[in-house]
Every structure is written in structure tokens, then in C-alpha cells.
Amino acid sequence: MIASFILGFMGSFHCIGMCGPIALTLPVQHLTGARKLAGIGLYNAGRISAYSVLGLFFGWLGRQLYLGGLQQWLSIITGSLLLLLVILKSAGVRLTKGRHLPGVFTSKIKSLLGSLLREQRFSTLYAIGFLNGLLPCGLVYLGITGAIASGDVLKGMLFMAAFGAGTLPAMAGVTYFSYLVSLPVRNRIRRMMPVAVSIMGVLLILRGLNLGIPYISPVLTSGTEHVVENCCHKPSNQHEPHQ
């Protein structure tokens, strides 16, 4: 969970660039004091709730891969791809043209989000945050890989919730103090993103290597092995019949 929080915090200044315009148009700028804080809290609670729902789903998906005995290889391959991504980016290779995959789902979310923002009502802040959390984002995709690698529904949810909590300081700050974070500061912290991605890639690879290191590289066994073991194991209190 610490790794996911750090990932969210490191990437939060990327979030300012992507989601900052939404945060700056929230119906809280005219408010003051506790009501403004409450509005910002509602918006960010919506975002973190959306991340948690994604964590539930992808944690469940990771659980299915775990039961199929594929989690170990998935963890190693995902970690390796993250490291390759960092290397290619540092070499100046342009991987995309800056567009996300189009889809009816994304278009619907953007349409609903636009409608809620135009209403400028305090009561819509949670929904605005939730919908914002569902928009396509490379940083969220990175968090999702960790949720899948967790191989557990609850752990996946907690991973993404911690990720969302990591983005909270910067996102709340840019909403409350729109002048707080200058462009040079954002650029310096954004340059640390490859470090965060590399750390996560290494952790995923270590997790898949089954080195027996608690929390970092625990021994992963497939769910099918547990089923076979339980079916074939003879209870210790069962005695052989006397002849």
C-alpha cells in the first residue's frame, strides 16, 4: 500500500495537468472556510471511490488469474513492460500520439461530466469526482496493474484507494489554492515519475520471482495447487480400519 500511495503522490502533478482544469471549474471557488473544504472533500472522495471500484474489479480479475496459476508470470511481464516503457521514454521514443482509445463508455462519461459541471451545484461534487476518476488516464492504468498483481479483491480495492489518497494533497491543494503549485515545481516533480514507475516495475518483478521475502516477494502458489492439495490430503484424525 505504501508503494501505491507513493505512486499516486508522485503522479499527482501529472493529475494536475490532466484533471486540473476540471478541479478549477468546480463550484467551490466562490465558497470560503469549512464549506469550501467540504466541497473539495466531496469531489476527492468521489475520485477515490471510483479508483476503489476499479480496484475491486481488477483485483477480482487478478484473483481469477491467481486461481489459474498465471499471476506469477503476469507480475513479471507487467513489471518488465513498465521498465521497458521508462527506458523507451528516456530514449525519446514517442509511444503514442497523446490520444486515448475512443469508446462509447468514455464519451458517455465525458458527456455526463460536462452536464454536471455546467450545473455548478454543490450537491453534484461527489458525482463529478466519481466520473472524473473513471476517465482514461495513463497513471490510473499504472495503478490498475498493481491491483491486478495483488491477486485479491480486497487488496486490489485497498491498493487503488491508497493510490487515490496519494493524489489527494496535490489535487486538493490546486483546488483550494489555485496559485499554490508553480509550473517549475510541477515540472520538477513530474520528472520523478519515471523513478516511481521504475520502482513499481521492480517490485512487480520481485513479486513474481517467488523469493520468499515477506511483503516484497512472497511465495505465490496457484489456487489450483491448493485445491489439489486439499482434495488429496488425508485428515490426521482419520485412522486406518483395524483388521
Rosetta blueprint (number, residue, H / E / L):
1 M L
2 I H
3 A H
4 S H
5 F H
6 I H
7 L H
8 G H
9 F H
10 M H
11 G H
12 S H
13 F H
14 H H
15 C H
16 I H
17 G H
18 M H
19 C H
20 G H
21 P H
22 I H
23 A H
24 L H
25 T L
26 L L
27 P L
28 V L
29 Q L
30 H L
31 L L
32 T L
33 G H
34 A H
35 R H
36 K H
37 L H
38 A H
39 G H
40 I H
41 G H
42 L H
43 Y H
44 N H
45 A H
46 G H
47 R H
48 I H
49 S H
50 A H
51 Y H
52 S H
53 V H
54 L H
55 G H
56 L H
57 F H
58 F H
59 G H
60 W H
61 L H
62 G H
63 R H
64 Q H
65 L H
66 Y H
67 L H
68 G L
69 G L
70 L L
71 Q H
72 Q H
73 W H
74 L H
75 S H
76 I H
77 I H
78 T H
79 G H
80 S H
81 L H
82 L H
83 L H
84 L H
85 L H
86 V H
87 I H
88 L H
89 K H
90 S H
91 A L
92 G L
93 V L
94 R L
95 L L
96 T L
97 K L
98 G L
99 R L
100 H L
101 L L
102 P L
103 G L
104 V H
105 F H
106 T H
107 S H
108 K H
109 I H
110 K H
111 S H
112 L H
113 L H
114 G H
115 S H
116 L H
117 L H
118 R H
119 E H
120 Q L
121 R L
122 F H
123 S H
124 T H
125 L H
126 Y H
127 A H
128 I H
129 G H
130 F H
131 L H
132 N H
133 G H
134 L L
135 L L
136 P L
137 C L
138 G H
139 L H
140 V H
141 Y H
142 L H
143 G H
144 I H
145 T H
146 G H
147 A H
148 I H
149 A H
150 S H
151 G L
152 D L
153 V H
154 L H
155 K H
156 G H
157 M H
158 L H
159 F H
160 M H
161 A H
162 A H
163 F H
164 G H
165 A H
166 G H
167 T H
168 L H
169 P H
170 A H
171 M H
172 A H
173 G H
174 V H
175 T H
176 Y H
177 F L
178 S L
179 Y L
180 L L
181 V L
182 S L
183 L H
184 P H
185 V H
186 R H
187 N H
188 R H
189 I H
190 R H
191 R L
192 M L
193 M H
194 P H
195 V H
196 A H
197 V H
198 S H
199 I H
200 M H
201 G H
202 V H
203 L H
204 L H
205 I H
206 L H
207 R H
208 G H
209 L L
210 N L
211 L L
212 G L
213 I E
214 P L
215 Y L
216 I L
217 S E
218 P L
219 V L
220 L L
221 T L
222 S L
223 G H
224 T H
225 E H
226 H H
227 V H
228 V H
229 E H
230 N H
231 C H
232 C H
233 H L
234 K L
235 P L
236 S L
237 N L
238 Q L
239 H L
240 E L
241 P L
242 H L
243 Q L
